C-alpha cells in the first residue's frame, strides 16, 4: 500500500524559485531512493479558519506563502529505509533549505481510502 510523507511549509513568497529548485534537487534523491513521485503545491486560495488554518499552523509571516507537498512511496518499509539512507547522504545534508524548517509540519501517512 502506498505511503505518503506530507509537509506544510512557510516559504518566503519572493523565494518561490529557490524553493522549487530545492524541491527539484531533493526530488531526484527521493526517487533515487525509491519514491514513486513528489508533488509540490503553492498556496493560492488559503482561507482563514475560525479555529485554525494553514497560516496559523506554520505561524505564517507577512511575505510568506504556504506550500504543501507530498512524497509517494510504494510502502512504508521503502520510505523508512530511504529516509535512513537520505539522512546519511552527503548530497541531502549539503542542501540549504530556502524556508524556516522549524515551522515546517511533516508526517507520514498510510492511505486509508482512495477514490
Secondary structure, DSSP 8 states (H G I E B T S, - for coil): --EEEEEEEEEEGGGHHHHHHHHHHHHHHHHHTTEEEEEEEE-SS----SS--HHHHTT--TTEEEEEEEEEESSHHHHHHHHHHHTT-HHHHT---SS-GGG-EEEEEE-----
